[in-house]
Amino acid sequence: MRSVLGDRRAIAVLLAPALLVYTLVMLVPMGWSLGYTFTQGNLIQGFTFNGLGNFRKLWQDPQAHSALWFTLKYALVVSVGQVLLGYLLALLYVFVLRRSSALIRTLVFFPVILPTVAVSLMFQKLFAIAPQNGLANELTEALGIHHGDWFASSTGAFIVLIIMDIWRSMGFYGVLIYAGLLDIPEEMLESARLEGATGWRLVKHIVLPLSWPVLISAVVFSINGTLKVFDSVLALTNGGPGSDTTPLTLYMFRTAFSYGDYGYGSTIAFLLTVVCLGVTLIIFRLSRRDPTKG
């Protein structure tokens, strides 16, 4: 093995196919899209050089500002919900259910594999008001609260979207973090218990620090996925009411493919890329701190 890894020619032969595929699938389209940001037009009308016009338009576009704000708000709320509930589920699997957690893990994970459209239709029925009340309105009315049409207001639509996406994804993060918790040595946990660390003290001073790397990985995975949300919004609210639940991805899609402005659509995509990169760097910077302090 050392002779193979020490041979530059062997390394080049092994890495070349993967690098070629990565270049063709990722780097070339990214460079192409970046080039579009300096143009105006589409494949049918042709392209004309626009300089920094798309970036100036993006700076002054109130709809882009609204889409960016919704994207950041959605990503923050859903990521916190996904990772927090996933971590609590992982603690439940490891310290409460233990070996009998397999069935519960499977049931909680099941929504992850369901088609997005099917889940969206189910939540539309759950929160429906016509032709008959869904389960959510039945429960709220039983409590003496009349909510009305959830999808007629930006707040109601946002709440339903948040509930749906956290519900269908928390099982994935539960399993992901559960795999990290299994790597904690049992001897260390028993030693901590003998020292009097139980309950929250055990989690804060032993479990959390040792599971910090997998927790940060889950946060990065979650935030990058939620910043690029598309299918669940399109299937559940279609960006409505109005454009109140329109993220950058949906705005980019409509700009490029519905309105035929590839240049401005690529500029929106560039903004989203910068946001994802910036948020990831911030998370890695904050992850260097000791989680047991503060």
N, C-alpha and C positions, 0 to 999 in steps of 0.2 A: 504493500500500500504506500509506504514512504517513497519507494522508487517511482511510483506512478505520479504521486503528488509533487514530487521534485522535478518531474519532467515537464517543462513549459509546453512542449509540443503536445503531450498527452492532455494537459489541462485545457489547451486551446481546442483540441478535438472534442473533449467532453462538454465544454461550455458553448462552443460555437452554435450548435442547433438551438439551444435555449435563448442565447443572445439574439440570434437571427429572428426567431419567432417574436421575442419581446420587442425588438426594434420595429418589425413590420406591423405588429398589432398595437403597440402602445406609442412608441416614440415618433414614428412617421405620422400617424393621425394627430398627435399632439402638436407637432410642428406645422402640419397642414392647417389645423384649426387656428393656431397662433397667427399664421399668415393671413387667414381670412379676417382677422380683427382690423387689418389696415385696408380693407376693401368694402365695397358696397355692391349688393346685387345677389344673383343666384345663378344656378347652372343654366337656366332658360334665358334669362335676360343678359347674362354675362356679368363680369365683374369689372368695377372701376376702382382705381386707387382712391382711398379716402383719408389717408394719413391717420391722424389721431382723432378724426371726427367721431368715431364710434365711442371712444373713451370720453370725449366731452359730452356726448349724448347720454352716456351711462351716468355721468356725474350729475346731470341735470334731470334725469328721468325719475319722476316721483313713483312710478309703478315699479321700477327697479329697486328703489329704496324700500318700498313696501314689501316687495318679495324678499329682499335681503333681511329685513326685520323679522318677517314671519319665519324665514328659514332658521335664523339664529334662535328665535324664541322656541320654535318647535324642537330644534336639535337639543337645546339645553334641557327642556322639560322631559322629553322622551328619553334622552340618554341617562339622566338622573334616575328616572323611573325604571328603565331597563336594568341598569347596573345595580341599583339599590335592591330592587326586588329579586334580581338574579342572585345577589350576594346572600340575601336572607334565605332564599330557597336552597342555596348551596350549604349554608349553615344548618338548615333543617335536615337536608339529606345526610350530612356527615355526623352531626351530633345528636339528632333526635331519632330519625328513622333508621339511619345506619344501613344495615344490610337489607332491610325491608323497603328501601326507598326506590327500588327498580320500577315498580308499577307506577308510583307517583311521578317519578321522573319522566316516564313514557307518556303519561296522560298530560302533564304540564308542557312537555315538548311538542305534543301533537299539533297544536295550532301553527307551529313554525312551518310545517310541510303543507299546510292548506293553501290553495291558490288565493292570491290577494283579492281577486274579483269575488270569489265565494265568500270570503270573510267580510268584505265590504257590503255585499248584499245582505248578509246576516245582520250586520250592525245597522243597516238602513231599516230593516224590519224591526229590530229591537228598539230603535229610537223613533219609529214612525209615529205620525199623528193621524194620517189618513191612508186608506179608508177606515182604518181602525187603529186605536192606540197600540203601540208596541209595549213590550214588557217594561221598558224604562219609564214611560209615561204612566203606566198602570201603577208602578211602585211609588212614583212621586205623588200621584193623586191619592193613593192610599195613605200617604203621610200628610195629606192636606196641602200639597204643593202642586200648583198648576204651572207647568213649564211652557207648554206650547210646542211649536215646531223647532226642534233643535237645529235644523239645517237652515233656518231662516235668519239666524244671527251669526255673526262671526265668532262670538264667544261660544255659543252652543256647538257650532260645527267644529271649532278647535278642540273643545272638550271631548266630543265623540271621537275625533281623529286621534287624540292623545290616548284615550282609553283603549281604542282598538289596537294601535300599534304597540303599546306597552303589553297588552294582554297576549298578543300573538308572538311576541319576541322574548318575553322574560324567561320562558323555558329554555331557550338557547343559551342565554347568559347564565342561567342557573347551572346548566350542564358544563359550560365552559369554566366557570369559577370552581365548580365542584371538582373538576379534574385537577385544578391547582391545589385545592385544599387536601386532596388525597396524598399529595407529596409531603405534607407536614409530618415529620416523624412522630409516631405515637408515643415514643419514649419522652420526647420533649413536652408533650401535652400532659402526660402522667406526672412528670416532674413538676410542672407548673401547678397542677392540681394539689400535689402534696405540699407545695409552698403556700397554698391557700387561694390560688387564682382560679376562680370559678365564674361562670356566667359572663357578664360584660367585661370584667377585668381580664378574663382569659382571652376573649376575643380581641380586646383593645391592645393588650401588651404582648400576646403571643401569636394569635391567628392572623390578625390584620397585618403586622409587619412581615410575616413569612409569606403571606399571600399577596403582598403589595405588587410584585411584578406582574402576576396574572391579572390582578385588578386593573392596573394601568393599561395592560393590553386590551382588556375588555372595554375600558373607557375610550381608548383610541379607536377601536373597532366600531364601537357604538356611535361615537360622534361623527366619524366619517361616513357611516351609513345614513345617519339621520340628516346630515347636511345635504346629502344627495337624494333625499326622499322624492319619489316620483309616482310610483304605481299606486300606492295606497291613497294618496291625495286625488289622483286622477279617477280612481274607481269609486271613492266615497263621496267626495264633494265637487270634483271637477274644478277645483280652485275657488268655488263659491262659498257663500253668496257674493256675487260680484267677483272681485279678485282678492277677497279678504284671506283666503287660505291658499293663495298661489305662491309656491316656493320658487326659488331661482331656477330649478330644473324645469318646471312646467312653463315658466315664462320664457326660458331659453328655447324650449321645444316649440312653443307656439310662434315665437319670433322667427325662428329659422325655417320651420316646415309648414306652418300655417300662413305666415305672412311673407315667406320667401326672402327674408333678409338674413342671409348666412353670416354676413360680417358682424352685425350687431348681436346675433345669436351666439357667435363665437366669442364676442367680447363678454357677454354674460357668463359663458362657460369659463372664460379666463378668470373672471371675478370669483366664481365659485371655487376654482382651483386654488387661488390665492388664499381664500378664506379657510379652506380645508388644511392647507399647509400651515397657515398661521396658527390655527387652533391646535393642530397637532404639536407644533413647536412649543406652544404655551403649556400644554399638558405635560410634555416631557420635562419642561423646565420646572414646573410645580412638583412633578413626581420625585424630584431629588430630595424633597424635604422629608423629615422623619414623620411618618403618619401617627406616631404615638405622642407627638408634642403638639401643643396648641389646642 
